[in-house]
Amino acid sequence: MASLCTTSFKLNTGYSIPAIGLGTWQGTPGTDESELLQSTIKYALSQGYHCIDTAAAYEVEEDVRAAIAESEVPREEIFVVTKLWNAMHDRVEEAFLTSLQKLGLEYIDLYLMHWPMSSDDQMNVLDHPTPAETWLSMEALIKKYPTKLRSIGVSNFSEKTIKPLLEVATIIPAVNQIEIHPMLPQFELVDAFAKHGILTMAYSPLGQYNSPVLTHPDIIALAEKYKVPTGALVLSWEVQRGIVAVPKSTNKERIVSNITLLPELSPEDKKVLDEFHLRKGMHRRLCTVGNGVRPTGNDIVFGWTYEQLGWETFTVDE
Ligand SMILES: NC(=O)c1ccc[n+]([C@@H]2O[C@H](COP(=O)([O-])OP(=O)(O)OC[C@H]3O[C@@H](n4cnc5c(N)ncnc54)[C@H](OP(=O)(O)O)[C@@H]3O)[C@@H](O)[C@H]2O)c1
């Protein structure tokens, strides 16, 4: 059985990004789970992970720092991703330097605009900076700090929201990090961004906690065929699509199986996963994006509607 766990992809900046990274969002920023997260990251690094996905908003960058510092894996072998929070779009340089300092690193591999909308500290959405204006600040940042920042990108962007950004950009985003799993495959979006040279990263790649994907009988049957857990099956499907996935787990067995048991799926089996979302009620978002509630298709996300985000709509009972 061929394994995909050593796969990496080339960014448009020339740097390589591992196909699997460890997610670090604990779901509830500010909760006292530091020790668990630190030991989780250290364990993951010891088991072959070379990519860590974090964000200023997760309030765990100092835990990432501690784990990397204590790990035996050299810094240059770890690809670190962090993100600019919505309330800092007007202070990109300050936000970046704060993340750099909290992470305790000489450089960050990839800095993403976490969401297209800017907001004030109370999370009221602002008209300015627009996503394009924030992008220009990120371009200025990487030009000012070429040794401290290697690549810049975006997250949660759609074809609608990337258009005005690309109209002003002199640097094409290296990555767009979006929700992807078999219930939300986002084929058109991934292809459209690939045409611009933008690589897709999948967040909530397993469908988040209590994922209805991983407990579905057909997914279980397919995973049994390859003798892997359902999580590894789904991650294989994503990596085979040319997508980076950043699953989060604090369970040792799942941390390992998410990176080591990645079989190469046959075209017929890949098709089962490709078409999973076409089943009744199976096409929807699963990521709670911070409020603990599964999306219904009619949600306001950090002050923007799906229409503003350019996200496809769905109904839970379709
Ligand atoms: N850019 C953004 O806006 C954004 C939004 C959301 C997330 N993210 C990033 O993406 C990362 C991952 O997304 P996520 O945490 O939302 O969802 P996820 O990785 O799809 O799912 C995590 C959940 O799945 C469980 N799990 C992990 N491996 C499993 C396996 N093999 N079998 C069964 N269950 C498994 C975990 O529980 P255990 O811990 O018990 O294993 C946890 O409850 C985040 O940590 C964050 O870094 C980014």
The ligand as an SDF file (V2000), in Angstrom:
LIG
                    3D

 48 52  0  0  0  0  0  0  0  0999 V2000
   -8.8490   29.0670    9.0110 N   0  0  0  0  0  0  0  0  0  0  0  0
   -9.8930   28.8920    9.7700 C   0  0  0  0  0  0  0  0  0  0  0  0
  -10.8120   29.7190    9.8370 O   0  0  0  0  0  0  0  0  0  0  0  0
   -9.9980   27.6280   10.5890 C   0  0  0  0  0  0  0  0  0  0  0  0
  -11.2420   27.2460   11.1050 C   0  0  0  0  0  0  0  0  0  0  0  0
  -11.3050   26.0510   11.8330 C   0  0  0  0  0  0  0  0  0  0  0  0
  -10.1700   25.2790   12.0160 C   0  0  0  0  0  0  0  0  0  0  0  0
   -8.9640   25.6960   11.5190 N   0  0  0  0  0  0  0  0  0  0  0  0
   -7.7280   24.8840   11.6990 C   0  0  0  0  0  0  0  0  0  0  0  0
   -7.9900   23.5520   11.2770 O   0  0  0  0  0  0  0  0  0  0  0  0
   -7.6760   22.6460   12.3360 C   0  0  0  0  0  0  0  0  0  0  0  0
   -8.5280   21.3990   12.2770 C   0  0  0  0  0  0  0  0  0  0  0  0
   -9.9020   21.7060   12.2140 O   0  0  0  0  0  0  0  0  0  0  0  0
  -10.9280   21.3350   13.3760 P   0  0  0  0  0  0  0  0  0  0  0  0
  -10.2000   21.2120   14.6520 O   0  0  0  0  0  0  0  0  0  0  0  0
  -12.0310   22.3040   13.2630 O   0  0  0  0  0  0  0  0  0  0  0  0
  -11.5400   19.9540   12.8940 O   0  0  0  0  0  0  0  0  0  0  0  0
  -10.9880   18.4910   12.4880 P   0  0  0  0  0  0  0  0  0  0  0  0
   -9.5150   18.4430   12.5270 O   0  0  0  0  0  0  0  0  0  0  0  0
  -11.6970   18.1020   11.2500 O   0  0  0  0  0  0  0  0  0  0  0  0
  -11.6080   17.6000   13.6390 O   0  0  0  0  0  0  0  0  0  0  0  0
  -11.1020   17.5980   14.9350 C   0  0  0  0  0  0  0  0  0  0  0  0
  -11.9520   16.6150   15.7280 C   0  0  0  0  0  0  0  0  0  0  0  0
  -11.8530   15.3130   15.1680 O   0  0  0  0  0  0  0  0  0  0  0  0
  -11.3770   14.3810   16.1460 C   0  0  0  0  0  0  0  0  0  0  0  0
  -10.4400   13.5030   15.4340 N   0  0  0  0  0  0  0  0  0  0  0  0
   -9.1660   13.7460   15.0520 C   0  0  0  0  0  0  0  0  0  0  0  0
   -8.6610   12.7090   14.3640 N   0  0  0  0  0  0  0  0  0  0  0  0
   -9.6380   11.7760   14.3020 C   0  0  0  0  0  0  0  0  0  0  0  0
   -9.7360   10.4850   13.7290 C   0  0  0  0  0  0  0  0  0  0  0  0
   -8.7080    9.9390   13.0610 N   0  0  0  0  0  0  0  0  0  0  0  0
  -10.9060    9.7990   13.8970 N   0  0  0  0  0  0  0  0  0  0  0  0
  -11.9460   10.3380   14.5750 C   0  0  0  0  0  0  0  0  0  0  0  0
  -11.9270   11.5560   15.1260 N   0  0  0  0  0  0  0  0  0  0  0  0
  -10.7820   12.2810   14.9940 C   0  0  0  0  0  0  0  0  0  0  0  0
  -10.7140   15.2130   17.2090 C   0  0  0  0  0  0  0  0  0  0  0  0
  -10.8870   14.5950   18.4740 O   0  0  0  0  0  0  0  0  0  0  0  0
   -9.6010   14.0590   19.3150 P   0  0  0  0  0  0  0  0  0  0  0  0
   -8.7790   15.2800   19.6390 O   0  0  0  0  0  0  0  0  0  0  0  0
  -10.2400   13.4340   20.5040 O   0  0  0  0  0  0  0  0  0  0  0  0
   -8.8920   13.0820   18.4220 O   0  0  0  0  0  0  0  0  0  0  0  0
  -11.5270   16.5160   17.1690 C   0  0  0  0  0  0  0  0  0  0  0  0
  -12.7130   16.4010   17.9480 O   0  0  0  0  0  0  0  0  0  0  0  0
   -7.8840   23.5050   13.5960 C   0  0  0  0  0  0  0  0  0  0  0  0
   -7.3000   22.9180   14.7360 O   0  0  0  0  0  0  0  0  0  0  0  0
   -7.2700   24.7970   13.1530 C   0  0  0  0  0  0  0  0  0  0  0  0
   -5.8480   24.7160   13.2390 O   0  0  0  0  0  0  0  0  0  0  0  0
   -8.8740   26.8470   10.7820 C   0  0  0  0  0  0  0  0  0  0  0  0
  1  2  1  0
  2  3  2  0
  2  4  1  0
  4  5  1  0
  4 48  2  0
  5  6  2  0
  6  7  1  0
  7  8  2  0
  8  9  1  0
  8 48  1  0
  9 10  1  0
  9 46  1  0
 10 11  1  0
 11 12  1  0
 11 44  1  0
 12 13  1  0
 13 14  1  0
 14 15  2  0
 14 16  1  0
 14 17  1  0
 17 18  1  0
 18 19  2  0
 18 20  1  0
 18 21  1  0
 21 22  1  0
 22 23  1  0
 23 24  1  0
 23 42  1  0
 24 25  1  0
 25 26  1  0
 25 36  1  0
 26 27  1  0
 26 35  1  0
 27 28  2  0
 28 29  1  0
 29 30  1  0
 29 35  2  0
 30 31  1  0
 30 32  2  0
 32 33  1  0
 33 34  2  0
 34 35  1  0
 36 37  1  0
 36 42  1  0
 37 38  1  0
 38 39  2  0
 38 40  1  0
 38 41  1  0
 42 43  1  0
 44 45  1  0
 44 46  1  0
 46 47  1  0
M  CHG  2   8   1  16  -1
M  END
$$$$
